[in-house]
Amino acid sequence: MKTYALIGNNLSHTFSKNYFKKKFKKENISDQYINIELQHINEIKSIIKKYNLSGLNVTIPFKEKIIKYLDAISTEAEKIQAVNTIKIINKKLIGFNTDYQGFYSSIQPILNKRKGAIILGSGGSSKAVQFSMRKLGINHIVIGRNTELTYDDIDKEILEKYEIIVNCTPLGSYPKLYEYPNLPYKYLNTKHLLFDLIYNPSITEFIKLGKRQKCCVKNGLEMLEIQANLSWDIWNSK
């Protein structure tokens, strides 16, 4: 029996453990998947040894911090500078990014020629979204703690130019369920697409506000399912 794990903070409301538990039961796989709360990323080597892990998923706040502990990294993950999947071979840690593929595959069918994207947040997930936008050929701006643009800069004129808004922040997820990005939602309309990487709850305040303005909306569940399946494929590839 192989053991896989998700590492991060505040994992009680995360997707992966239940997803893989159902997958293993449905496909009669005898492996197990566990959540491991880490306080410091420098615990990673001892955790892998303790649980004899065969593979890892990585979530907030370690997608960027994990890189210096890897023995190798995929081309895409190196370009993104964030890792959410780790394969362990002969005690060597190899990092991948399946977030960008999950996002790309879930947003591409609903773009409908929309132009310009505002990406909210600048962490590891945001970097994967930015990489996807470049692959899709969509011009984008990033709003984060240390970015040149701030939420105060988003006005009617910018929202006429940028028709896609992607929430990569934790606003709207546990324990910030009733919080949402500070945007002038009154300027949104049917031409806009609001994509929230959050999947629990399925309808966040961000999504509710978008629906109120008749925007196209989507949460992050399909993205998570795609990236989880890709992680499984990586762990089981030769």
C-alpha positions in Angstrom: 0.0 0.0 0.0 1.3 3.4 -1.0 0.7 6.6 1.0 0.1 10.0 -0.6 -0.5 13.3 1.2 -1.5 16.9 1.0 0.7 19.3 2.9 -0.2 22.9 3.8 -2.1 24.9 6.5 -5.8 24.8 7.5 -6.5 21.6 5.6 -9.9 20.6 7.2 -11.9 22.1 4.4 -9.7 20.9 1.5 -10.7 18.9 -1.5 -8.0 16.3 -2.1 -8.4 13.8 0.7 -12.1 13.1 0.1 -11.5 13.1 -3.7 -8.8 10.4 -3.5 -10.6 8.4 -0.8 -13.6 8.1 -3.2 -11.3 7.4 -6.2 -9.5 4.6 -4.3 -12.8 3.0 -3.2 -14.4 3.2 -6.7 -11.3 1.8 -8.5 -10.5 -0.7 -5.8 -7.1 0.8 -5.0 -5.5 -0.1 -1.7 -3.5 3.1 -1.3 -4.3 5.9 1.2 -4.2 9.6 1.1 -3.8 11.8 4.2 -3.6 15.4 5.2 -0.5 16.7 6.9 -0.5 20.1 8.6 2.9 21.7 8.4 4.0 24.7 10.3 7.4 25.0 8.5 8.4 23.7 5.1 11.8 22.6 6.5 9.9 19.7 8.1 9.2 18.2 4.6 12.1 15.6 4.5 11.3 14.2 8.0 7.6 14.1 7.1 8.2 12.1 4.0 10.4 9.6 5.9 7.9 9.3 8.8 5.0 8.4 6.6 7.0 6.7 3.8 5.3 8.9 1.2 5.2 8.1 -2.5 3.8 11.4 -3.6 2.6 14.8 -2.4 0.2 17.6 -3.3 1.2 21.0 -2.0 -1.2 23.8 -1.1 -1.1 27.2 0.7 1.3 28.5 1.8 4.1 26.2 0.5 3.7 26.1 -3.3 6.6 28.5 -3.8 8.6 27.7 -0.6 8.9 24.0 -1.5 11.0 24.6 -4.6 14.4 24.9 -2.8 13.8 21.4 -1.2 13.4 19.7 -4.6 15.9 17.6 -6.4 14.4 18.3 -9.8 11.6 20.3 -11.3 9.5 20.2 -14.5 10.0 22.8 -17.2 6.5 24.2 -16.6 6.9 24.4 -12.8 10.2 26.1 -13.1 8.7 28.7 -15.4 5.7 29.2 -13.1 7.9 29.1 -10.0 5.3 27.2 -8.0 4.8 23.5 -7.4 1.6 21.7 -6.3 2.6 18.1 -7.1 5.7 16.1 -6.0 6.7 12.7 -7.2 9.1 10.8 -5.0 11.5 8.4 -6.7 14.4 6.7 -4.8 14.0 9.4 -2.1 14.4 12.1 -4.8 11.7 14.9 -4.9 10.6 15.9 -8.3 8.2 18.9 -8.6 5.4 19.5 -11.1 2.6 22.1 -11.5 -0.8 20.6 -12.5 -2.7 23.8 -11.4 -2.1 25.6 -14.6 -3.4 22.6 -16.7 -6.5 22.4 -14.5 -7.2 26.1 -14.8 -6.5 26.2 -18.6 -8.8 23.2 -19.3 -11.6 24.5 -17.1 -11.7 28.1 -18.3 -10.9 27.6 -22.0 -14.3 26.4 -23.1 -16.1 29.4 -21.5 -13.9 32.2 -22.7 -16.1 33.0 -25.7 -13.6 35.5 -27.1 -13.5 37.5 -23.9 -10.5 39.8 -23.8 -8.2 40.8 -21.0 -7.9 39.3 -17.5 -7.5 40.7 -14.0 -5.9 38.2 -11.7 -6.5 38.8 -8.0 -3.7 37.6 -5.8 0.0 37.0 -6.5 0.8 33.7 -4.7 1.5 30.2 -6.2 -1.9 29.7 -7.6 -1.9 33.1 -9.2 1.4 32.3 -10.9 -0.2 29.1 -12.4 -3.1 31.2 -13.7 -0.7 33.8 -15.1 1.1 31.1 -17.0 -2.2 29.8 -18.4 -3.2 33.2 -19.5 0.1 33.6 -21.4 -0.6 30.2 -23.1 -4.1 31.4 -24.0 -2.7 34.6 -25.4 -4.8 36.7 -23.0 -3.4 40.0 -21.8 -3.6 40.3 -18.0 -2.8 42.4 -15.0 -2.2 41.2 -11.4 -3.5 42.8 -8.3 -1.7 41.7 -5.1 0.1 42.8 -2.0 3.2 43.9 -3.7 2.0 44.7 -7.2 2.2 48.1 -8.9 -1.6 48.1 -9.4 -4.0 48.0 -6.4 -7.7 47.3 -5.9 -8.2 51.1 -5.9 -7.0 51.3 -9.5 -9.8 49.1 -10.8 -12.5 51.4 -12.2 -15.2 51.4 -14.9 -12.6 52.0 -17.6 -10.4 49.1 -16.6 -13.4 46.8 -16.3 -14.4 47.7 -19.9 -11.0 46.7 -21.1 -10.6 43.5 -19.0 -13.5 41.1 -19.2 -12.2 38.2 -17.1 -11.6 38.3 -13.4 -9.9 35.4 -11.6 -9.9 35.3 -7.8 -6.7 33.6 -6.5 -7.0 35.0 -3.0 -8.4 33.1 0.0 -11.3 35.6 0.4 -14.5 33.6 0.4 -13.0 30.4 1.7 -13.0 29.1 5.3 -12.6 31.0 7.7 -13.2 34.1 5.5 -16.5 32.8 4.1 -18.2 36.2 4.0 -15.3 38.2 2.6 -14.8 39.0 -1.1 -12.4 41.0 -3.2 -13.0 44.8 -3.1 -14.1 45.6 -6.6 -16.6 48.0 -8.1 -19.1 45.2 -9.0 -21.7 47.7 -10.2 -19.7 48.0 -13.4 -19.8 44.3 -14.3 -22.2 42.9 -16.8 -23.0 39.9 -19.1 -19.7 40.3 -21.0 -17.7 39.6 -17.9 -16.5 36.2 -16.7 -15.7 35.7 -12.9 -13.7 32.6 -12.1 -13.1 31.8 -8.4 -10.4 29.2 -7.7 -12.3 28.5 -4.4 -14.6 25.5 -4.6 -15.7 25.2 -1.0 -18.2 26.8 -0.6 -19.3 26.3 -4.2 -20.9 29.7 -4.3 -18.7 32.4 -2.7 -19.6 36.0 -2.1 -17.5 36.8 -5.2 -19.6 34.4 -7.3 -22.9 35.8 -5.8 -21.9 39.4 -6.7 -21.0 38.3 -10.2 -24.4 36.5 -10.6 -26.2 39.6 -9.4 -24.6 41.5 -12.3 -25.5 38.7 -14.8 -21.9 37.7 -15.3 -20.7 34.3 -16.4 -19.4 32.6 -13.3 -17.4 29.5 -12.4 -15.8 28.0 -9.3 -12.6 26.0 -9.0 -14.1 22.5 -8.6 -13.4 21.3 -12.1 -9.9 22.8 -12.0 -9.2 20.9 -8.8 -10.6 17.6 -10.2 -8.4 18.0 -13.4 -5.2 18.8 -11.4 -5.9 15.9 -9.0 -6.2 13.4 -11.8 -3.0 14.8 -13.4 -1.2 14.4 -10.1 -2.3 10.8 -9.9 -1.0 10.2 -13.5 2.3 11.7 -12.5 2.7 9.6 -9.4 2.0 6.4 -11.4 4.0 7.2 -14.5 7.1 5.2 -15.2 
